C-alpha cells in the first residue's frame, strides 16, 4: 500500500466512544486559546491600541479554532489555513501588533494539523504539508522586521517542531496500516482455511458418490441378471424363478438402504462434474495398502481378532478408506516408523484400530484430530451408522478407532449377492 496515493487509504477510527470524541478537539482548542488570551492581555503594541491587539488576537484565535474543529474532515485544507494563520501571526508579532502568545498558538495549531495529515493520509501528504509549513513560516521569520527576530535558532526550532508532528502522525498511520494488514492476512487465512475445508469435503462427497455408483452398479447388475433369469424360468422352472426374484428383492433392499444412509451426506447436488468413476478397493486390498506404506518407510503389523466376515460393498469401501487415513496419519505423525492395525470381528460389527507412537506435541494434538482427511472419514463412517474416535495416551501413543456395524441382511445373503456378478460392480 502506497502512502498518500489516495485519501484515507487506511481508515481512521478513534479509540474513543462516539459520545467522547469531542474531547481531543476541545483540549486542543483550550491549549491554543490559553496563550492567545494570556499574552494578548500583557502585550504593549507600538502601532495600535489594546483593543485593536485584542481584536486581532481574537480573529486569529477564531481562525485557529475553526481549523482545529474541521481538521478531521479536511486535513490538508485546515493545515493550509493553519500555516497561513501562523505566517500572519509571525508577521504581526514582528510588527509588534500582537504579542508572542498568538504566534505560539498558531505554531501549535500547525503542529496539530500536520500530525492529523500524517495520521490520516500517510507519509507523502505529511511531507508535503510539513515542507510547505517550514518554507512559508521560515520565509516570514527570515524576511520580517525587526532583524533581531531572525535567527537560526528559530528556524531549527521550527524544523524540530514540525518534523516531530509529521513523524508522530506518520508513525500512527503506519501502526494502523500494520494492524490492518495483520487483520486482513488473518481474515484471508481464515477464508482460505474454510475454503480448503469445504473443498476437501466436496472432494470426499464426490468420492462417496463414486463409491455409491460402484455399489449401485453391482446391485443393479444383480437385479438385471436375476430378473432376466426369472423371466425365462417363470413357466418352466418356477422354483428357480422364485429364487431369482428373492435375490432381486434382496438386492433392491440393499440399494434402497445404501441410498437412504448416504442421502444426508449427498445433500448438496451442486456438482456438475462428469468425472470418471472408478471402483474403490476394499479390505481385500489391505495387503497392497500395507505394502505401499512399507515402501514409504512405515512398518505395519496386522492383527485379526475373531472370525472374518465379508462386509457389504459400501462398508467394505469405508473400511478401506478408514485404514488408509489411519495409516496416513501414522506415517505423517509417527515417531518410530511403526504402526499396528487390528481388525476385531464381533457379533454385530467390525472394529478397526490403528495404533502408533506419535512425535506430535500435546499442544498440537487438536491439529491432528481436526485434519481435513478426518472430516471425510467421519462422514463416511457416519453414513453407514458407525463411529470414529481418536485418542492419545498413555504416553506418546495415538489410537485411531472406528466401529462399523454390520448391515441388516445375513452374511449368507450378502455373500450370495456378491458372488452373483463381477465383484467390482462395473456399470
C-alpha positions as CSV (number, residue, x, y, z in Angstrom):
1,X,0.0,0.0,0.0
2,X,1.5,3.3,-1.0
3,X,1.0,6.1,1.5
4,X,-0.8,9.2,0.2
5,X,-1.8,7.6,-3.1
6,X,-5.4,8.4,-2.3
7,X,-7.3,10.0,0.6
8,X,-7.8,7.8,3.6
9,X,-6.2,4.6,2.3
10,X,-6.2,3.3,5.9
11,X,-9.5,4.2,7.6
12,X,-9.0,6.2,10.8
13,X,-11.2,5.2,13.7
14,X,-10.9,7.0,17.0
15,X,-10.4,4.6,20.0
16,X,-12.9,6.8,22.0
17,X,-16.6,6.0,22.0
18,X,-18.7,8.4,19.8
19,X,-20.0,10.4,22.8
20,X,-16.5,11.3,23.9
21,X,-14.8,12.0,20.5
22,X,-15.2,15.8,21.0
23,X,-12.7,15.7,23.9
24,X,-9.5,15.8,21.8
25,X,-10.7,18.8,19.8
26,X,-11.8,20.6,23.0
27,X,-8.4,20.1,24.6
28,X,-6.6,21.3,21.5
29,X,-8.8,24.4,21.4
30,X,-8.1,25.1,25.1
31,X,-4.3,24.7,24.6
32,X,-4.3,27.0,21.7
33,X,-6.5,29.7,23.2
34,X,-4.7,30.0,26.6
35,X,-1.5,31.6,25.2
36,X,-3.6,33.9,22.9
37,X,-5.6,35.2,25.8
38,X,-2.7,35.4,28.3
39,X,-0.2,37.0,26.0
40,X,-2.6,39.4,24.4
41,X,-3.5,41.0,27.7
42,X,0.2,41.7,28.5
43,X,1.2,43.0,25.1
44,X,2.3,46.6,24.6
45,X,1.8,47.4,20.9
46,X,3.6,50.1,19.1
47,X,1.1,50.6,16.4
48,X,-2.3,50.2,17.9
49,X,-4.4,50.3,21.0
50,X,-5.0,47.4,23.4
51,X,-8.5,47.0,21.8
52,X,-7.0,46.5,18.4
53,X,-4.5,44.0,19.7
54,X,-7.2,42.0,21.4
55,X,-9.4,42.2,18.4
56,X,-6.6,41.0,16.1
57,X,-5.8,38.2,18.5
58,X,-9.4,37.2,18.8
59,X,-9.8,37.0,15.0
60,X,-6.6,34.9,14.8
61,X,-7.9,32.6,17.6
62,X,-11.2,32.1,15.8
63,X,-9.4,31.1,12.6
64,X,-7.2,28.6,14.6
65,X,-10.2,27.2,16.4
66,X,-12.1,26.6,13.1
67,X,-9.0,24.9,11.7
68,X,-8.9,22.6,14.7
69,X,-12.6,21.8,14.6
70,X,-12.5,20.9,10.9
71,X,-9.1,19.1,10.9
72,X,-10.6,15.6,11.0
73,X,-12.8,16.2,7.9
74,X,-10.4,18.4,5.9
75,X,-6.8,17.6,7.0
76,X,-4.9,19.3,4.2
77,X,-7.2,22.3,3.9
78,X,-7.1,23.0,7.6
79,X,-3.3,22.6,7.6
80,X,-3.0,25.2,4.9
81,X,-5.3,27.6,6.8
82,X,-3.2,27.0,10.0
83,X,0.1,27.7,8.0
84,X,-1.3,31.0,6.6
85,X,-2.5,31.9,10.1
86,X,0.9,31.2,11.5
87,X,2.6,33.3,8.9
88,X,0.3,36.2,9.7
89,X,0.9,35.7,13.4
90,X,4.7,35.8,12.9
91,X,4.4,38.9,10.7
92,X,2.1,40.7,13.1
93,X,4.3,39.8,16.0
94,X,7.4,41.2,14.3
95,X,5.5,44.4,13.8
96,X,4.5,44.3,17.5
97,X,0.8,44.4,16.6
98,X,0.2,41.3,18.7
99,X,2.1,39.5,21.5
100,X,4.0,36.2,21.3
101,X,1.0,34.3,22.6
102,X,-0.9,34.1,19.2
103,X,2.4,33.0,17.5
104,X,2.8,30.1,19.9
105,X,-0.9,29.2,19.4
106,X,-0.5,29.3,15.6
107,X,2.6,27.1,15.7
108,X,0.8,24.6,18.0
109,X,-2.1,24.6,15.5
110,X,0.2,23.9,12.6
111,X,1.8,21.0,14.5
112,X,-1.7,19.5,15.3
113,X,-2.9,19.8,11.7
114,X,0.4,18.4,10.3
115,X,0.1,15.5,12.7
116,X,-3.5,15.0,11.5
117,X,-2.4,14.9,7.9
118,X,0.3,12.3,8.6
119,X,-2.1,10.2,10.8
120,X,-4.9,10.1,8.3
121,X,-3.2,10.3,4.9
122,X,0.3,8.9,5.3
123,X,3.9,9.9,4.6
124,X,3.7,11.7,1.3
125,X,1.0,14.2,2.2
126,X,2.6,14.8,5.6
127,X,6.0,15.5,4.0
128,X,4.4,18.0,1.5
129,X,2.4,19.8,4.2
130,X,5.4,19.9,6.6
131,X,7.7,21.1,3.9
132,X,5.2,23.8,2.9
133,X,4.9,24.9,6.5
134,X,8.6,25.2,7.0
135,X,9.2,27.1,3.8
136,X,6.3,29.5,4.4
137,X,6.8,30.2,8.1
138,X,10.6,30.1,7.8
139,X,10.5,32.7,5.0
140,X,8.4,35.1,7.1
141,X,10.8,34.6,10.0
142,X,13.8,35.5,7.9
143,X,12.2,38.4,5.9
144,X,10.0,40.0,8.5
145,X,11.4,43.0,10.5
146,X,13.0,43.7,13.0
147,X,16.3,42.0,12.3
148,X,16.6,40.6,15.8
149,X,13.6,38.4,15.2
150,X,15.6,36.5,12.6
151,X,17.8,33.7,13.7
152,X,19.0,30.2,13.0
153,X,17.6,29.2,16.4
154,X,14.1,30.0,15.4
155,X,14.4,28.0,12.1
156,X,15.9,25.0,13.9
157,X,13.2,25.0,16.5
158,X,10.6,25.3,13.7
159,X,12.0,22.4,11.8
160,X,12.2,20.3,15.0
161,X,8.5,21.0,16.0
162,X,7.0,20.5,12.6
163,X,9.2,17.4,11.9
164,X,8.2,15.9,15.3
165,X,4.5,16.4,14.4
166,X,4.8,14.9,11.0
167,X,6.8,12.0,12.3
168,X,4.3,11.3,15.0
169,X,1.4,11.3,12.6
170,X,3.1,9.1,10.0
171,X,4.1,6.7,12.8
172,X,0.4,6.4,13.9
173,X,-0.6,5.9,10.3
174,X,2.0,3.1,9.8
175,X,1.0,1.5,13.0
176,X,-2.7,1.4,11.9
177,X,-1.7,0.1,8.5
178,X,0.4,-2.6,10.1
179,X,-2.5,-3.7,12.3
180,X,-4.9,-3.6,9.3
181,X,-2.5,-5.7,7.3
182,X,-2.3,-8.3,10.0
183,X,-6.0,-8.3,10.4
184,X,-6.5,-8.7,6.7
185,X,-4.0,-11.5,6.4
186,X,-5.7,-13.3,9.3
187,X,-9.1,-12.8,7.6
188,X,-7.8,-14.2,4.3
189,X,-6.1,-17.1,6.1
190,X,-9.4,-17.9,7.8
191,X,-11.2,-17.7,4.5
192,X,-8.6,-19.8,2.8
193,X,-8.8,-22.4,5.6
194,X,-12.6,-22.6,5.3
195,X,-12.5,-22.8,1.5
196,X,-9.9,-25.5,1.7
197,X,-12.0,-27.4,4.2
198,X,-15.1,-27.0,2.0
199,X,-13.1,-28.1,-1.0
200,X,-11.9,-31.2,0.8
201,X,-15.4,-32.1,2.0
202,X,-16.7,-31.6,-1.6
203,X,-14.0,-34.0,-2.8
204,X,-15.0,-36.5,-0.2
205,X,-18.6,-36.2,-1.2
206,X,-17.6,-36.8,-4.8
207,X,-15.6,-39.9,-3.7
208,X,-18.7,-41.1,-1.7
209,X,-20.8,-40.6,-4.8
210,X,-18.3,-42.6,-6.8
211,X,-18.5,-45.4,-4.2
212,X,-22.2,-45.3,-4.3
213,X,-22.1,-45.6,-8.1
214,X,-20.0,-48.7,-7.8
215,X,-22.2,-50.3,-5.2
216,X,-25.4,-49.5,-7.1
217,X,-23.9,-50.7,-10.4
218,X,-23.1,-54.0,-8.7
219,X,-26.6,-54.4,-7.2
220,X,-28.4,-53.3,-10.4
221,X,-26.3,-55.8,-12.3
222,X,-27.5,-58.5,-9.9
223,X,-31.1,-57.3,-10.3
224,X,-30.8,-57.3,-14.1
225,X,-29.3,-60.8,-14.2
226,X,-31.8,-62.4,-11.9
227,X,-34.8,-60.6,-13.4
228,X,-33.9,-62.0,-16.9
229,X,-33.4,-65.4,-15.4
230,X,-36.7,-65.3,-13.6
231,X,-38.5,-64.2,-16.8
232,X,-37.1,-67.1,-18.7
233,X,-37.8,-69.7,-15.9
234,X,-41.2,-68.4,-14.8
235,X,-43.3,-71.0,-16.6
236,X,-40.9,-74.0,-16.9
237,X,-38.9,-73.7,-13.6
238,X,-41.0,-71.8,-11.1
239,X,-38.7,-72.7,-8.2
240,X,-35.7,-71.2,-10.0
241,X,-37.7,-68.1,-10.9
242,X,-38.7,-67.7,-7.2
243,X,-35.1,-67.9,-6.1
244,X,-34.1,-65.3,-8.7
245,X,-36.9,-63.0,-7.6
246,X,-35.9,-63.3,-4.0
247,X,-32.4,-62.3,-4.9
248,X,-33.8,-59.3,-6.9
249,X,-35.8,-58.3,-3.8
250,X,-32.7,-58.5,-1.5
251,X,-30.6,-56.6,-4.0
252,X,-33.2,-53.8,-4.3
253,X,-33.5,-53.6,-0.5
254,X,-29.7,-53.2,-0.3
255,X,-29.7,-50.4,-2.8
256,X,-32.5,-48.6,-1.0
257,X,-30.8,-48.9,2.3
258,X,-27.5,-47.6,1.0
259,X,-29.2,-44.7,-0.8
260,X,-31.0,-43.8,2.4
261,X,-27.9,-43.9,4.6
262,X,-26.0,-41.6,2.2
263,X,-28.8,-39.2,1.4
264,X,-27.9,-36.7,4.1
265,X,-24.2,-36.7,3.1
266,X,-25.0,-36.2,-0.6
267,X,-27.5,-33.4,0.1
268,X,-25.6,-30.8,-2.0
269,X,-26.2,-31.5,-5.6
270,X,-24.2,-28.5,-6.9
271,X,-21.5,-30.6,-8.6
272,X,-22.0,-31.0,-12.3
273,X,-18.7,-32.7,-13.0
274,X,-18.7,-35.7,-15.3
275,X,-15.7,-37.3,-13.6
276,X,-14.7,-40.9,-14.5
277,X,-15.8,-43.0,-11.5
278,X,-13.5,-46.0,-10.9
279,X,-14.2,-48.8,-8.4
280,X,-12.8,-48.3,-4.9
281,X,-10.8,-51.1,-3.2
282,X,-12.0,-52.8,0.0
283,X,-10.5,-54.9,2.8
284,X,-9.3,-57.4,0.3
285,X,-6.7,-54.8,-0.8
286,X,-5.3,-54.3,2.7
287,X,-2.1,-56.3,2.0
288,X,-1.4,-54.0,-1.0
289,X,-2.2,-50.9,1.2
290,X,0.3,-52.1,3.8
291,X,2.9,-52.9,1.2
292,X,2.5,-49.3,-0.2
293,X,3.2,-47.8,3.3
294,X,6.0,-50.2,3.9
295,X,7.7,-48.9,0.7
296,X,7.2,-45.4,2.1
297,X,9.0,-46.3,5.3
298,X,6.2,-47.3,7.7
299,X,6.4,-50.8,9.2
300,X,2.8,-52.1,9.6
301,X,1.8,-55.1,11.8
302,X,-1.6,-56.6,11.2
303,X,-3.7,-58.5,13.7
304,X,-7.1,-60.1,13.2
305,X,-9.4,-60.9,16.2
306,X,-12.4,-63.1,15.6
307,X,-13.7,-64.8,12.5
308,X,-13.5,-62.5,9.4
309,X,-16.9,-61.7,8.0
310,X,-17.5,-60.5,4.4
311,X,-18.8,-56.9,4.5
312,X,-21.3,-55.5,2.1
313,X,-19.7,-53.4,-0.7
314,X,-20.4,-50.0,0.9
315,X,-18.9,-50.9,4.3
316,X,-16.0,-52.7,2.7
317,X,-15.1,-49.4,0.9
318,X,-15.5,-47.4,4.1
319,X,-13.3,-49.8,6.0
320,X,-10.5,-49.5,3.4
321,X,-10.8,-45.7,3.4
322,X,-10.6,-45.7,7.2
323,X,-7.4,-47.8,7.2
324,X,-5.9,-45.6,4.5
325,X,-6.5,-42.5,6.6
326,X,-5.3,-44.1,9.8
327,X,-2.1,-45.3,8.3
328,X,-1.6,-41.9,6.6
329,X,-1.8,-40.2,10.0
330,X,0.6,-42.8,11.5
331,X,3.1,-42.2,8.7
332,X,2.8,-38.4,9.0
333,X,2.9,-38.0,12.7
334,X,4.5,-41.3,13.8
335,X,7.6,-41.2,15.9
336,X,9.2,-44.6,15.4
337,X,8.1,-45.6,11.9
338,X,5.8,-48.4,13.0
339,X,2.0,-48.9,13.2
340,X,-0.4,-51.6,14.4
341,X,-3.6,-52.4,12.5
342,X,-6.1,-54.5,14.4
343,X,-9.4,-55.8,12.9
344,X,-11.9,-57.0,15.6
345,X,-14.8,-59.0,14.1
346,X,-17.6,-59.1,16.6
347,X,-21.1,-60.4,16.5
348,X,-22.6,-57.1,15.4
349,X,-19.8,-55.1,13.8
350,X,-16.2,-54.6,12.8
351,X,-13.8,-52.7,15.0
352,X,-10.7,-51.1,13.3
353,X,-7.9,-49.8,15.4
354,X,-4.7,-48.1,14.1
355,X,-2.1,-47.5,16.9
356,X,1.2,-45.7,16.5
357,X,3.8,-43.9,18.6
358,X,3.5,-40.2,17.8
359,X,6.0,-37.4,17.8
360,X,3.3,-34.7,17.9
361,X,3.4,-32.4,20.9
362,X,0.5,-32.2,23.3
363,X,-0.4,-28.6,22.1
364,X,-0.5,-29.8,18.5
365,X,-3.0,-32.7,19.1
366,X,-6.0,-30.5,18.3
367,X,-4.5,-30.0,14.8
368,X,-4.1,-33.7,14.2
369,X,-7.6,-34.5,15.4
370,X,-9.2,-31.9,13.2
371,X,-7.5,-32.6,9.9
372,X,-9.3,-32.4,6.6
373,X,-8.9,-36.1,6.0
374,X,-10.7,-37.0,9.2
375,X,-13.6,-34.8,8.2
376,X,-14.2,-37.0,5.1
377,X,-13.6,-40.3,7.1
378,X,-16.1,-39.2,9.8
379,X,-18.7,-38.5,7.1
380,X,-18.1,-41.9,5.5
381,X,-18.3,-43.7,8.9
382,X,-21.4,-41.8,9.9
383,X,-23.1,-42.6,6.6
384,X,-23.1,-46.4,7.5
385,X,-24.0,-45.9,11.1
386,X,-20.5,-46.2,12.5
387,X,-18.4,-44.1,14.9
388,X,-14.9,-42.7,14.9
389,X,-12.7,-41.8,17.9
390,X,-9.1,-40.6,18.2
391,X,-7.2,-40.6,21.5
392,X,-3.8,-40.1,22.9
393,X,-2.1,-42.0,25.7
394,X,-0.8,-43.4,27.8
395,X,2.4,-41.7,26.8
396,X,3.0,-40.7,23.1
397,X,0.6,-43.3,21.8
398,X,-2.1,-42.3,19.3
399,X,-5.2,-44.5,18.6
400,X,-7.5,-44.3,15.7
401,X,-10.6,-46.3,16.5
402,X,-13.6,-47.0,14.1
403,X,-16.6,-49.2,14.7
404,X,-18.6,-50.3,11.7
405,X,-21.9,-52.1,12.4
406,X,-22.8,-55.0,10.1
407,X,-25.7,-54.4,7.7
408,X,-29.1,-55.9,8.3
409,X,-29.1,-58.8,5.8
410,X,-27.5,-62.0,6.9
411,X,-23.9,-62.7,5.9
412,X,-25.0,-65.6,3.6
413,X,-27.3,-63.3,1.7
414,X,-24.5,-60.7,1.3
415,X,-22.2,-63.4,0.2
416,X,-24.6,-64.8,-2.4
417,X,-25.3,-61.4,-3.8
418,X,-21.7,-60.6,-4.2
419,X,-21.0,-63.9,-5.9
420,X,-23.7,-63.4,-8.5
421,X,-21.7,-61.0,-10.6
422,X,-18.5,-59.1,-11.1
423,X,-17.2,-58.1,-7.6
424,X,-16.1,-54.7,-8.9
425,X,-19.6,-53.9,-10.0
426,X,-18.8,-52.0,-13.2
427,X,-21.7,-50.2,-14.8
